[in-house]
C-alpha cells in the first residue's frame, strides 16, 4: 500500500513539473520571438511589431490580449512590454493561474522606421 501511495505522489509531482516546464517553455518562446522582432524589425512600424508579437502568442496558444502588449520606440531603441495570466494545470483538473510578464528592450540591427507615433 505504501508503494502505491508513493507512486501516486511521484506521478502528481512529475505531472506538475511537466506542466510548469511546458508553460515556461512557451513563455520563453514568446519572449524570444518578441526580442527577435525588435532586433530585426527596424523597418517595421510599432503597429506591425505589435501585430507580429500577438500572432506569435496566438501560435503558442497564449492568452495575450492586445491591450496587454505595448510596443514603443525611442530612436534606435524599441521596447515591448507584455503581461498575461496563464492557467497551469499543476494538479489534474485544477487550474492554477500564473501571472507572467516581460519587458524586452532592443536596439534595431537595421535602420529604424520613424513614421508613426509610439503605440
HUQUI-V495419 format. One line per field, one symbol per residue. burial: 1 if it has 9 or more other ideal C-beta (glycine too) atoms within 8 Angstrom, else 0. A space follows every 50 residues. Layout:
burial = ???
//
This chain:
burial = 00000000000100110011001001101110111011111101011111 01110110010101000010111000111111010101111000010101 0101010100010000001
//
